């Protein structure tokens, strides 16, 4: 039990860790992208300031002499901007289209610093400057100037006249280290490396101070993944292999230049909170899982111990040693189970004693029935009784007393209503009364009347009764006398004519009416080869699983087919056929059968 619980808890803990780790990584990605966005925005702002002054220089173009002084003031402001290295204003001396080779030697170049001289723009009233009335075509993308001693980027604007001819160029150079000044002061960037790269991976500026011509190594899968991500997305993050990853990167594209701000940092350092969380989570999870397992073991240990005690007690009960009731030590399910077990053992002990008593009663009742078949001259008599419970209410008996006369035998078969102990007691009483009365003088009708009168004393209160068929056979004279007290008629099979007849007669069941008089009947056609069958209704009312009854017709057919068999063989065939017919269906009533055959 503990193993699957431990596995389940570990699986749940691992799933919770994965969810928490992914959430923390997602938060780190968002915060990193936000930091990159803020830094990129500052770089864009520093690039946009010179652009705004260049646009203002364009707006000052005109035809009066005042514009000349305003333009000088704009260029002065450009020169004084923070991060601007120098400003160059160049005019073409001829109509050629190639600007670099047609630059007037009067171009003004003013380095930034004290003692510098402001650029002078010469104006003539007779011939105003060509740019008067012209405009600026565009401001080119920042260009990296690595040939200079101080690394700069250039913002270049072409100057056109009214005829759309190129007449000059304004170039502003901005230091690249100026773009990264605030970055190196940030706590975030002190633990990472920041690069400003173009679309091809060329490094414009970095915080490492190292000389980098190319950021992305073609043989480094992590750097290639970062480059591919930059080309497809405006911003994002990339994790390297490992857990934590060996390196992580983030990037954000600038708006004022075709460059991208890239950060690369060791994964263990930048994701240190996640790494610490992993170890804290692992230690705490193992601790709580251990506590849970100990609690489960403690709780289940008590339950297991109680169940073991119940198992030991059950084994003792199986050996017949019931012992004392088990102590109830708790009010939970185990306590209820112990109470139920004690109650079960007590009832089981009572049932076992009752079972033993019933077995003894069954043995006594079976001893009251004839133990073997009877043969008198050429007369064969066989009987059998099969109870559905330990004891039953069916009854058959053979009487061979001197008081009955020579070659005479009495046969009785009866059926008490119901079955079980009560029916067995009533059957035993009727048997004793009948055996006592049949030895006295008087006809069979008088015998049955006396038995009925005495039996009513026991049945008048509870309403029990029994049917009885009493027969007296005179083997010397081949005569049969009988009295029928509510029982099924006897079946007679004559082999000579292959016919069946019944020994019927009127008569009420015993135990119903105390002063009832019974009538005696006589059968004088008894001859050799005839077969008489006495039975209870449990034979023909036997049902199979399809609820079909065995019926009297099947009994008669067995008698016909077994006409050459002995009485015992005919009886056994009928019993076997009913058992086979019943199949798996439970026997619901007692079965009693007597077969008489004249050989």
C-alpha positions as CSV (number, residue, x, y, z in Angstrom):
1,X,0.0,0.0,0.0
2,X,2.8,2.4,0.9
3,X,4.6,1.9,-2.4
4,X,1.8,3.0,-4.7
5,X,1.0,5.9,-2.4
6,X,4.6,7.0,-2.5
7,X,4.7,6.7,-6.3
8,X,1.5,8.7,-6.5
9,X,2.8,11.4,-4.2
10,X,6.1,11.7,-6.1
11,X,4.3,11.9,-9.4
12,X,2.0,14.6,-8.0
13,X,5.0,16.5,-6.6
14,X,6.9,16.2,-9.9
15,X,3.9,17.5,-11.8
16,X,3.6,20.4,-9.4
17,X,7.3,21.1,-9.7
18,X,7.1,21.1,-13.5
19,X,4.1,23.5,-13.4
20,X,5.9,25.8,-10.9
21,X,9.1,25.7,-12.9
22,X,7.4,26.5,-16.2
23,X,5.5,29.4,-14.5
24,X,8.6,30.8,-13.0
25,X,10.4,30.5,-16.4
26,X,7.5,32.2,-18.1
27,X,7.7,35.1,-15.6
28,X,11.4,35.3,-16.2
29,X,10.9,35.4,-19.9
30,X,8.3,38.2,-19.5
31,X,10.6,40.2,-17.2
32,X,13.6,39.7,-19.4
33,X,11.7,40.8,-22.5
34,X,10.4,43.9,-20.6
35,X,14.0,44.8,-19.5
36,X,15.2,44.3,-23.1
37,X,12.3,46.5,-24.3
38,X,13.2,49.3,-21.9
39,X,16.9,49.2,-22.8
40,X,16.1,49.1,-26.5
41,X,13.7,52.0,-26.1
42,X,16.5,54.1,-24.4
43,X,18.8,53.3,-27.3
44,X,16.1,54.3,-29.8
45,X,15.6,57.5,-27.9
46,X,19.3,58.4,-28.2
47,X,19.2,57.6,-31.9
48,X,16.1,59.6,-32.4
49,X,17.4,62.9,-30.9
50,X,20.0,63.6,-33.7
51,X,17.3,62.6,-36.3
52,X,14.9,65.2,-34.9
53,X,17.6,68.0,-35.2
54,X,18.4,66.8,-38.8
55,X,14.7,67.2,-39.6
56,X,14.7,70.7,-38.0
57,X,17.7,71.6,-40.3
58,X,15.5,70.7,-43.2
59,X,12.7,72.9,-42.0
60,X,15.0,76.0,-41.7
61,X,15.7,76.0,-45.5
62,X,14.4,79.2,-47.2
63,X,15.3,82.2,-49.3
64,X,16.1,84.9,-46.6
65,X,19.3,85.5,-44.8
66,X,17.8,84.7,-41.4
67,X,17.7,81.0,-42.3
68,X,21.5,81.0,-42.6
69,X,21.9,81.9,-38.9
70,X,19.2,79.4,-37.9
71,X,20.9,76.6,-39.7
72,X,24.1,77.5,-38.1
73,X,22.3,77.3,-34.7
74,X,20.8,73.9,-35.6
75,X,24.2,72.5,-36.5
76,X,25.6,73.9,-33.3
77,X,22.9,72.2,-31.3
78,X,23.6,68.9,-33.1
79,X,27.3,69.3,-32.3
80,X,26.5,69.8,-28.6
81,X,24.2,66.8,-28.3
82,X,25.3,64.2,-25.8
83,X,27.0,61.3,-27.5
84,X,27.6,63.2,-30.9
85,X,31.2,62.9,-32.0
86,X,31.1,65.4,-34.8
87,X,28.9,66.9,-37.5
88,X,29.8,67.3,-41.2
89,X,28.0,69.5,-43.7
90,X,29.2,69.0,-47.2
91,X,28.3,70.8,-50.5
92,X,28.8,69.6,-54.0
93,X,31.0,71.8,-56.3
94,X,29.6,70.5,-59.6
95,X,26.7,68.9,-61.2
96,X,28.1,65.4,-61.0
97,X,25.9,62.8,-59.4
98,X,28.8,61.1,-57.5
99,X,28.7,63.0,-54.2
100,X,31.9,61.8,-52.5
101,X,34.1,62.8,-55.5
102,X,32.4,66.2,-56.0
103,X,32.6,67.4,-52.4
104,X,33.6,71.1,-52.1
105,X,36.8,71.5,-50.2
106,X,35.0,74.2,-48.2
107,X,33.1,71.5,-46.2
108,X,33.1,72.1,-42.5
109,X,34.3,69.5,-40.1
110,X,34.1,70.4,-36.4
111,X,35.2,68.0,-33.7
112,X,33.5,68.1,-30.4
113,X,35.4,69.9,-27.6
114,X,36.7,73.2,-26.3
115,X,38.2,75.6,-28.7
116,X,36.2,74.1,-31.6
117,X,35.1,76.4,-34.4
118,X,31.5,76.5,-35.5
119,X,30.9,75.5,-39.1
120,X,30.4,78.5,-41.3
121,X,27.8,78.5,-44.0
122,X,28.6,81.2,-46.6
123,X,25.6,83.0,-48.0
124,X,25.4,85.6,-50.8
125,X,22.5,87.8,-51.4
126,X,23.0,87.7,-55.2
127,X,23.3,83.9,-55.2
128,X,21.6,82.2,-52.3
129,X,22.7,78.7,-51.1
130,X,21.5,75.9,-53.4
131,X,19.7,74.3,-50.5
132,X,17.4,77.3,-50.1
133,X,14.1,76.0,-51.1
134,X,15.3,72.4,-51.3
135,X,14.6,69.6,-49.0
136,X,16.0,66.4,-47.3
137,X,15.3,63.2,-49.1
138,X,15.8,60.8,-46.2
139,X,17.9,60.0,-43.2
140,X,19.8,56.8,-43.8
141,X,20.0,53.9,-41.4
142,X,22.8,54.2,-38.8
143,X,26.0,52.9,-40.2
144,X,28.8,51.5,-38.2
145,X,32.2,53.2,-38.7
146,X,34.8,50.7,-37.5
147,X,37.7,52.4,-39.4
148,X,37.8,55.3,-37.0
149,X,39.7,55.3,-33.8
150,X,36.5,55.9,-31.8
151,X,33.7,53.6,-32.9
152,X,30.8,55.6,-34.1
153,X,27.6,55.3,-36.1
154,X,26.6,57.8,-38.8
155,X,23.3,59.4,-39.5
156,X,23.4,60.7,-43.1
157,X,20.9,63.0,-44.8
158,X,21.1,63.9,-48.6
159,X,20.3,67.6,-49.4
160,X,18.4,68.2,-52.7
161,X,17.5,71.5,-54.4
162,X,14.2,72.3,-55.9
163,X,15.1,70.4,-59.1
164,X,15.6,67.2,-57.1
165,X,19.4,67.5,-57.6
166,X,21.7,66.3,-54.9
167,X,23.7,69.3,-53.8
168,X,25.0,68.3,-50.4
169,X,25.0,65.9,-47.4
170,X,24.7,66.3,-43.7
171,X,26.4,63.6,-41.6
172,X,26.1,63.2,-37.8
173,X,28.4,60.7,-36.1
174,X,27.3,59.3,-32.7
175,X,29.5,57.3,-30.4
176,X,28.5,53.7,-29.9
177,X,29.6,53.6,-26.3
178,X,27.2,56.4,-25.6
179,X,24.3,54.1,-26.5
180,X,25.4,51.6,-23.8
181,X,26.3,54.0,-21.0
182,X,23.2,53.4,-18.8
183,X,23.1,49.7,-19.6
184,X,26.4,48.9,-17.8
185,X,25.1,50.7,-14.7
186,X,21.9,48.5,-14.4
187,X,22.0,45.6,-11.9
188,X,20.4,43.4,-14.5
189,X,23.1,43.9,-17.1
190,X,25.9,43.5,-14.7
191,X,25.3,39.8,-14.6
192,X,24.8,39.4,-18.3
193,X,26.5,40.2,-21.6
194,X,24.7,42.7,-23.9
195,X,25.4,43.1,-27.6
196,X,24.1,45.4,-30.3
197,X,24.2,43.5,-33.6
198,X,23.0,44.0,-37.1
199,X,20.9,41.5,-39.1
200,X,24.1,39.5,-40.0
201,X,25.4,39.1,-36.5
202,X,28.0,41.8,-36.7
203,X,28.6,43.3,-33.3
204,X,28.1,47.1,-33.2
205,X,28.7,47.5,-29.4
206,X,28.9,45.2,-26.4
207,X,29.2,45.4,-22.6
208,X,32.2,43.0,-22.5
209,X,34.8,45.4,-23.9
210,X,36.1,42.5,-26.0
211,X,36.7,42.8,-29.7
212,X,33.8,41.0,-31.4
213,X,33.5,41.0,-35.2
214,X,30.8,38.3,-35.3
215,X,28.5,37.3,-32.5
216,X,27.0,34.0,-33.8
217,X,29.4,31.1,-34.2
218,X,28.2,28.8,-37.1
219,X,29.4,25.8,-35.1
220,X,27.4,26.7,-31.9
221,X,23.9,25.3,-32.0
222,X,22.7,27.6,-29.3
223,X,23.9,30.8,-31.0
224,X,22.4,29.6,-34.3
225,X,19.1,29.1,-32.6
226,X,19.2,32.6,-31.3
227,X,20.1,34.0,-34.7
228,X,17.2,32.1,-36.4
229,X,14.8,33.3,-33.7
230,X,15.9,36.9,-34.3
231,X,15.2,36.7,-38.0
232,X,11.7,35.3,-37.4
233,X,10.6,37.3,-34.3
234,X,10.9,40.9,-33.1
235,X,11.7,39.8,-29.6
236,X,12.0,36.6,-27.6
237,X,14.1,34.3,-25.4
238,X,16.1,31.1,-26.2
239,X,17.1,28.4,-23.7
240,X,20.1,26.2,-24.3
241,X,20.3,22.5,-23.5
242,X,20.4,21.3,-19.9
243,X,18.5,21.8,-16.7
244,X,19.2,24.4,-15.8
245,X,20.3,25.4,-19.3
246,X,24.0,26.2,-19.8
247,X,23.1,29.5,-21.5
248,X,20.1,31.6,-22.1
249,X,19.6,34.5,-24.5
250,X,17.1,37.2,-25.1
251,X,16.7,39.8,-28.0
252,X,14.7,42.8,-28.9
253,X,14.8,44.7,-32.2
254,X,15.3,48.5,-32.3
255,X,12.9,50.8,-34.0
256,X,15.3,53.5,-35.0
257,X,17.9,51.2,-36.6
258,X,18.0,47.7,-38.3
259,X,19.8,46.3,-35.2
260,X,18.9,44.0,-32.4
261,X,19.8,44.2,-28.7
262,X,20.9,40.7,-27.6
263,X,21.7,39.5,-24.1
264,X,23.5,36.2,-23.3
265,X,24.0,34.9,-19.8
266,X,24.9,31.6,-18.0
267,X,21.7,29.7,-17.2
268,X,22.7,28.7,-13.7
269,X,23.4,32.4,-12.8
270,X,20.4,34.0,-14.5
271,X,18.0,31.3,-13.4
272,X,19.4,31.0,-9.9
273,X,16.0,31.6,-8.2
274,X,14.5,28.7,-10.2
275,X,17.5,26.5,-9.3
276,X,17.2,27.3,-5.6
277,X,13.4,26.7,-5.8
278,X,14.1,23.3,-7.3
279,X,16.2,22.2,-4.4
280,X,13.9,23.8,-1.8
281,X,10.9,22.1,-3.5
282,X,12.8,18.8,-3.7
283,X,13.8,18.8,0.0
284,X,10.4,20.0,1.2
285,X,8.6,17.5,-1.0
286,X,10.7,14.6,0.2
287,X,10.1,15.7,3.8
288,X,6.4,16.0,3.5
289,X,6.1,12.8,1.5
290,X,8.1,11.0,4.3
291,X,5.8,12.5,6.9
292,X,2.7,11.4,5.0
293,X,4.0,7.9,4.5
294,X,4.9,7.6,8.2
295,X,1.4,8.8,9.1
296,X,-0.2,6.3,6.7
297,X,2.1,3.5,8.0
298,X,1.1,4.4,11.6
299,X,-2.6,4.5,10.8
300,X,-2.6,1.4,8.6
301,X,-0.4,-0.4,11.1
302,X,-3.2,-0.2,13.7
303,X,-5.7,-1.4,11.1
304,X,-3.5,-4.2,9.9
305,X,-2.8,-5.4,13.4
306,X,-6.6,-5.4,14.1
307,X,-7.2,-7.3,10.9
308,X,-4.4,-9.8,11.7
309,X,-6.1,-10.4,15.1
310,X,-9.4,-11.0,13.2
311,X,-7.6,-13.4,10.8
312,X,-6.1,-15.4,13.7
313,X,-9.5,-15.6,15.4
314,X,-11.2,-16.6,12.1
315,X,-8.6,-19.5,11.7
316,X,-9.4,-20.6,15.3
317,X,-13.2,-20.5,14.5
318,X,-12.5,-22.6,11.3
319,X,-10.9,-25.2,13.6
320,X,-13.9,-25.2,15.9
321,X,-12.3,-23.1,18.6
322,X,-14.7,-20.2,19.1
323,X,-13.0,-18.7,22.2
324,X,-13.9,-15.4,23.8
325,X,-15.1,-12.4,21.9
326,X,-12.4,-10.1,20.6
327,X,-12.0,-6.7,22.4
328,X,-13.3,-3.6,20.6
329,X,-10.6,-1.0,20.9
330,X,-11.9,1.7,18.5
331,X,-15.1,3.3,17.2
332,X,-14.0,3.3,13.6
333,X,-14.7,0.8,10.8
334,X,-12.3,-1.7,12.4
335,X,-14.3,-1.5,15.6
336,X,-17.5,-2.1,13.7
337,X,-15.9,-5.0,11.9
338,X,-14.8,-6.5,15.2
339,X,-18.3,-6.2,16.6
340,X,-19.7,-7.8,13.5
341,X,-17.1,-10.6,13.7
342,X,-18.0,-11.3,17.4
343,X,-21.7,-11.4,16.5
344,X,-21.0,-13.6,13.5
345,X,-19.0,-16.1,15.6
346,X,-21.7,-16.2,18.3
347,X,-24.4,-16.9,15.6
348,X,-22.1,-19.4,13.9
349,X,-21.6,-21.3,17.1
350,X,-25.3,-21.4,17.6
351,X,-25.8,-22.6,14.0
352,X,-23.2,-25.2,14.3
353,X,-24.9,-26.5,17.4
354,X,-28.2,-26.5,15.6
355,X,-26.6,-28.2,12.7
356,X,-25.3,-30.9,14.9
357,X,-28.7,-31.2,16.5
358,X,-30.3,-31.5,13.1
359,X,-27.8,-34.1,11.9
360,X,-28.6,-36.1,15.0
361,X,-32.4,-35.6,14.3
362,X,-31.8,-36.7,10.7
363,X,-30.0,-39.8,11.9
364,X,-32.8,-40.6,14.3
365,X,-35.4,-40.0,11.7
366,X,-33.6,-42.2,9.1
367,X,-33.4,-44.9,11.7
368,X,-37.2,-44.8,12.0
369,X,-37.6,-45.7,8.3
370,X,-37.3,-49.3,7.0
371,X,-33.6,-50.1,6.5
372,X,-34.0,-52.6,3.6
373,X,-36.4,-54.0,1.1
374,X,-39.0,-56.6,2.1
375,X,-39.8,-59.9,0.4
376,X,-42.6,-62.2,1.4
377,X,-43.0,-65.2,-0.9
378,X,-43.3,-63.9,-4.4
379,X,-44.0,-60.3,-3.1
380,X,-41.3,-57.7,-3.4
381,X,-41.5,-54.4,-1.5
382,X,-38.9,-51.5,-1.8
383,X,-39.0,-48.0,-0.3
384,X,-36.9,-44.8,-0.3
385,X,-37.2,-41.4,1.2
386,X,-35.1,-38.4,0.1
387,X,-35.4,-35.2,2.2
388,X,-34.7,-31.7,0.9
389,X,-33.5,-30.6,4.3
390,X,-31.8,-32.5,7.1
391,X,-35.2,-33.6,8.4
392,X,-38.5,-34.0,6.5
393,X,-42.1,-34.7,6.8
394,X,-42.4,-37.7,4.4
395,X,-42.9,-41.1,5.9
396,X,-43.2,-44.7,4.8
397,X,-43.3,-47.9,6.8
398,X,-43.7,-51.7,6.5
399,X,-45.7,-53.6,9.1
400,X,-45.1,-57.3,9.5
401,X,-46.7,-58.2,12.8
402,X,-48.2,-61.6,13.9
403,X,-51.3,-59.7,14.9
404,X,-51.9,-58.9,11.2
405,X,-52.1,-62.6,10.2
406,X,-49.9,-65.0,8.2
407,X,-48.6,-63.8,4.8
408,X,-50.0,-60.3,5.5
409,X,-48.0,-57.1,5.4
410,X,-49.0,-53.5,6.0
411,X,-47.6,-50.6,4.0
412,X,-48.0,-47.0,4.9
413,X,-46.9,-43.8,3.2
414,X,-47.5,-40.3,4.4
415,X,-46.7,-36.6,3.8
416,X,-46.8,-33.9,6.5
417,X,-47.5,-30.4,5.2
418,X,-44.2,-28.5,4.9
419,X,-40.8,-29.9,5.7
420,X,-38.1,-29.5,8.3
421,X,-38.0,-30.1,12.0
422,X,-41.7,-29.4,12.7
423,X,-42.8,-31.8,9.9
424,X,-40.4,-34.4,11.2
425,X,-41.8,-34.2,14.7
426,X,-45.4,-34.6,13.4
427,X,-44.3,-37.5,11.2
428,X,-42.6,-39.2,14.2
429,X,-45.8,-38.8,16.3
430,X,-48.0,-40.2,13.5
431,X,-45.6,-43.1,13.1
432,X,-45.8,-44.0,16.8
433,X,-49.6,-43.7,16.9
434,X,-49.9,-45.9,13.7
435,X,-47.5,-48.6,14.9
436,X,-49.3,-48.7,18.3
437,X,-52.8,-48.9,16.8
438,X,-52.2,-51.3,13.9
439,X,-51.5,-54.2,16.2
440,X,-54.9,-53.8,17.8
441,X,-58.1,-55.4,16.6
442,X,-60.3,-53.6,14.1
443,X,-60.4,-52.7,10.4
444,X,-58.0,-50.3,8.6
445,X,-60.7,-47.6,8.7
446,X,-61.0,-47.9,12.5
447,X,-57.2,-47.7,12.8
448,X,-56.9,-44.5,10.7
449,X,-59.8,-43.0,12.6
450,X,-58.2,-43.6,16.0
451,X,-54.8,-42.2,14.7
452,X,-56.5,-39.1,13.4
453,X,-58.3,-38.5,16.6
454,X,-55.1,-38.7,18.7
455,X,-53.2,-36.6,16.1
456,X,-55.7,-33.8,16.2
457,X,-54.8,-33.1,19.8
458,X,-51.4,-31.9,18.6
459,X,-52.5,-30.1,15.4
460,X,-55.7,-28.4,16.4
461,X,-53.8,-25.3,17.6
462,X,-51.2,-24.8,14.8
463,X,-53.3,-26.1,11.9
464,X,-50.7,-28.7,10.7
465,X,-51.9,-31.9,9.0
466,X,-50.6,-34.9,7.0
467,X,-51.9,-37.2,4.3
468,X,-51.6,-40.9,4.6
469,X,-52.2,-44.0,2.5
470,X,-52.4,-47.3,4.5
471,X,-52.5,-50.6,2.7
472,X,-52.8,-54.2,3.9
473,X,-51.7,-56.9,1.4
474,X,-52.8,-60.6,1.9
475,X,-50.2,-62.4,-0.2
476,X,-51.9,-65.8,0.3
477,X,-55.3,-64.6,-1.1
478,X,-53.9,-61.9,-3.5
479,X,-56.2,-59.3,-1.9
480,X,-55.4,-55.7,-1.0
481,X,-57.3,-53.5,1.4
482,X,-56.5,-49.8,1.8
483,X,-57.6,-46.5,3.4
484,X,-56.9,-43.2,1.7
485,X,-56.6,-40.2,4.0
486,X,-56.1,-37.3,1.6
487,X,-53.0,-38.9,0.0
488,X,-52.4,-39.4,-3.8
489,X,-53.9,-42.6,-5.1
490,X,-51.7,-45.7,-5.6
491,X,-50.8,-46.5,-9.2
492,X,-51.3,-50.1,-10.4
493,X,-49.6,-51.4,-13.6
494,X,-50.9,-54.6,-15.1
495,X,-48.3,-56.2,-17.5
496,X,-50.9,-58.6,-19.0
497,X,-53.0,-55.8,-20.3
498,X,-50.3,-53.0,-20.3
499,X,-52.7,-50.7,-18.5
500,X,-52.7,-48.4,-15.5
501,X,-55.3,-48.0,-12.9
502,X,-55.5,-46.1,-9.6
503,X,-56.5,-47.2,-6.1
504,X,-58.6,-44.2,-5.2
505,X,-61.1,-43.6,-2.4
506,X,-62.5,-40.8,-0.3
507,X,-60.8,-39.6,2.8
508,X,-59.7,-36.4,4.5
509,X,-56.1,-35.6,5.6
510,X,-55.3,-36.5,9.2
511,X,-55.2,-33.7,11.9
512,X,-58.0,-31.6,10.4
513,X,-61.2,-33.0,11.8
514,X,-61.0,-35.1,14.9
515,X,-64.2,-37.1,14.6
516,X,-63.8,-37.9,10.9
517,X,-64.7,-41.5,9.9
518,X,-62.7,-43.2,7.1
519,X,-63.7,-45.8,4.6
520,X,-61.9,-49.0,3.8
521,X,-61.5,-50.3,0.1
522,X,-60.6,-53.6,-1.3
523,X,-58.8,-54.7,-4.5
524,X,-59.2,-58.4,-5.5
525,X,-57.6,-58.4,-9.0
526,X,-54.1,-58.6,-7.6
527,X,-52.2,-61.1,-9.8
528,X,-48.6,-62.0,-10.8
529,X,-46.6,-59.4,-12.6
530,X,-48.6,-56.4,-11.4
531,X,-46.7,-53.4,-10.0
532,X,-48.1,-51.0,-7.4
533,X,-46.4,-47.6,-6.8
534,X,-47.1,-45.4,-3.7
535,X,-45.5,-41.9,-3.7
536,X,-45.6,-38.4,-2.4
537,X,-46.2,-35.4,-4.6
538,X,-42.5,-34.4,-4.4
539,X,-41.9,-36.9,-7.3
540,X,-44.2,-35.6,-10.0
541,X,-43.9,-32.0,-8.9
542,X,-40.1,-32.1,-9.4
543,X,-39.1,-29.1,-11.6
544,X,-36.2,-28.6,-14.0
545,X,-34.5,-25.1,-14.6
546,X,-37.2,-24.4,-17.2
547,X,-39.9,-24.9,-14.6
548,X,-41.2,-28.0,-16.3
549,X,-42.7,-30.7,-13.9
550,X,-41.6,-34.3,-14.0
551,X,-45.2,-35.5,-14.0
552,X,-47.0,-38.9,-13.4
553,X,-46.7,-39.8,-17.1
554,X,-42.9,-40.1,-16.8
555,X,-43.3,-42.3,-13.7
556,X,-45.7,-44.6,-15.5
557,X,-43.4,-44.9,-18.5
558,X,-40.5,-45.9,-16.2
559,X,-42.8,-48.6,-14.6
560,X,-43.7,-49.9,-18.1
561,X,-40.1,-50.1,-19.3
562,X,-39.0,-51.7,-16.0
563,X,-41.7,-54.3,-15.8
564,X,-39.1,-57.1,-15.9
565,X,-37.0,-55.4,-13.2
566,X,-37.2,-56.0,-9.5
567,X,-39.1,-53.6,-7.2
568,X,-35.8,-52.1,-6.0
569,X,-34.5,-51.5,-9.5
570,X,-37.7,-49.8,-10.6
571,X,-37.5,-47.5,-7.5
572,X,-33.9,-46.7,-8.2
573,X,-34.6,-45.8,-11.8
574,X,-37.4,-43.4,-10.8
575,X,-35.1,-41.7,-8.3
576,X,-32.3,-41.4,-10.9
577,X,-34.6,-40.1,-13.6
578,X,-36.0,-37.3,-11.3
579,X,-32.5,-36.3,-10.2
580,X,-31.3,-36.1,-13.9
581,X,-34.5,-34.2,-14.8
582,X,-33.9,-31.7,-12.1
583,X,-30.3,-30.9,-13.2
584,X,-29.0,-27.9,-11.3
585,X,-32.4,-27.0,-9.9
586,X,-32.6,-27.2,-6.1
587,X,-34.9,-29.9,-4.6
588,X,-37.8,-28.1,-3.1
589,X,-39.8,-30.9,-1.5
590,X,-39.3,-34.3,0.1
591,X,-39.5,-37.3,-2.2
592,X,-40.8,-40.7,-0.9
593,X,-41.5,-43.8,-2.9
594,X,-42.7,-47.4,-2.3
595,X,-42.8,-50.0,-5.1
596,X,-44.6,-53.3,-4.7
597,X,-44.3,-56.1,-7.3
598,X,-45.8,-59.6,-7.5
599,X,-43.3,-61.8,-9.2
